């Protein structure tokens, strides 16, 4: 766990920025856990008081029952026209599955250039560093 006291003035800018990034990731992870715990506590409190809302600091907090809809696209495809199906669905290529099919020769290597547009981006990867032990 990182906190503000672990910052030093002898760090390079990259080290300091990396440390701040790790601190932010840790804060985000902790905040997500706290929000989930607070939500569970809120639901218990509402249930014990027989209510579904409370007003705090001029803001109303409510528990709203909702349904997350999961569709069976394969069934829908058989029930509507092809035009409607394309209109209400999204089709996407799964990069890992594409790479596997390419590697296994199921897709010709020349096809990738025709169907893929590379978009550069920066991904931040965090990994534990193992200290080397001299023997």
C-alpha positions in Angstrom: 0.0 0.0 0.0 1.3 3.4 -0.9 0.7 6.7 0.9 1.9 10.2 0.6 4.7 9.6 3.1 6.5 7.2 0.7 7.2 10.0 -1.7 10.8 11.1 -1.7 12.6 14.1 -3.2 15.5 11.9 -4.5 13.2 10.1 -7.0 13.4 10.7 -10.7 10.4 12.3 -12.3 9.5 8.9 -13.8 9.8 7.1 -10.4 7.7 9.8 -8.7 5.0 9.7 -11.4 5.0 5.9 -11.3 4.6 6.0 -7.5 1.7 8.5 -7.8 0.1 6.2 -10.4 0.4 3.2 -8.1 -1.1 5.3 -5.2 -4.0 6.3 -7.4 -4.6 2.7 -8.5 -4.6 1.7 -4.8 -7.0 4.5 -3.9 -9.3 3.5 -6.7 -9.3 -0.1 -5.6 -10.0 0.9 -2.0 -12.7 3.3 -3.1 -14.4 0.6 -5.2 -14.4 -1.7 -2.2 -15.8 1.0 0.1 -18.6 1.8 -2.3 -19.6 -1.8 -2.5 -19.5 -2.2 1.3 -21.5 1.1 1.7 -24.1 -0.1 -0.8 -24.6 -3.4 1.1 -24.9 -1.5 4.4 -27.3 1.0 2.8 -29.5 -1.9 1.6 -29.5 -3.5 5.1 -30.4 -0.2 6.7 -33.2 0.5 4.3 -34.6 -3.0 4.8 -34.4 -2.8 8.6 -36.2 0.6 8.5 -38.7 -0.5 5.9 -37.8 2.3 3.5 -36.1 2.7 0.2 -34.7 6.2 0.5 -33.1 8.7 2.8 -32.3 12.4 2.4 -28.8 13.5 3.5 -27.2 16.9 3.1 -30.0 17.9 0.7 -29.5 14.9 -1.5 -32.0 12.0 -1.8 -30.4 8.5 -1.8 -32.8 5.8 -3.1 -32.7 2.1 -3.7 -34.3 1.4 -7.1 -35.1 -2.2 -8.1 -33.9 -2.8 -11.6 -33.5 -5.7 -14.1 -30.3 -6.2 -16.1 -31.4 -7.7 -19.4 -29.3 -10.4 -21.0 -30.3 -11.3 -24.5 -29.9 -14.5 -26.4 -28.7 -13.2 -29.8 -28.8 -16.6 -31.4 -32.5 -17.0 -30.6 -33.2 -13.4 -31.7 -31.5 -14.0 -35.0 -34.0 -16.7 -35.8 -37.0 -14.6 -34.9 -36.3 -11.3 -36.8 -35.2 -10.4 -40.3 -31.4 -10.1 -41.0 -31.8 -6.3 -41.4 -33.4 -5.9 -38.0 -30.9 -8.2 -36.4 -28.0 -6.1 -37.8 -29.7 -3.0 -36.6 -30.1 -4.1 -33.0 -26.9 -6.0 -32.5 -23.2 -5.2 -32.5 -20.6 -7.5 -34.0 -17.0 -7.2 -32.9 -13.8 -9.2 -33.5 -12.2 -10.6 -30.4 -8.5 -9.8 -30.8 -7.2 -12.8 -28.8 -9.4 -15.2 -30.7 -8.4 -13.6 -34.0 -4.7 -13.9 -33.1 -5.2 -17.6 -32.2 -7.0 -18.4 -35.5 -4.2 -16.5 -37.3 -1.5 -18.4 -35.5 -3.3 -21.8 -36.2 -3.6 -21.0 -39.9 -7.4 -20.7 -39.8 -7.1 -17.1 -41.2 -4.7 -16.2 -44.0 -1.9 -13.8 -42.8 -2.8 -11.3 -45.5 -6.3 -10.8 -44.2 -5.2 -9.0 -41.0 -4.0 -6.0 -43.0 -7.3 -5.8 -44.8 -9.5 -5.9 -41.8 -7.6 -4.3 -39.0 -6.6 -0.6 -38.4 -4.0 -0.2 -35.7 -4.7 2.5 -33.1 -1.7 3.4 -30.9 -2.3 3.9 -27.2 -0.4 3.7 -24.0 -1.2 0.9 -21.6 0.3 1.1 -18.1 1.4 -2.3 -16.8 2.2 -2.8 -13.1 4.2 -5.9 -12.1 6.0 -6.9 -8.9 9.7 -6.7 -9.1 11.6 -9.6 -7.7 14.9 -8.7 -6.1 17.8 -10.7 -7.3 19.6 -12.7 -4.6 23.3 -13.1 -4.9 24.6 -16.6 -4.1 
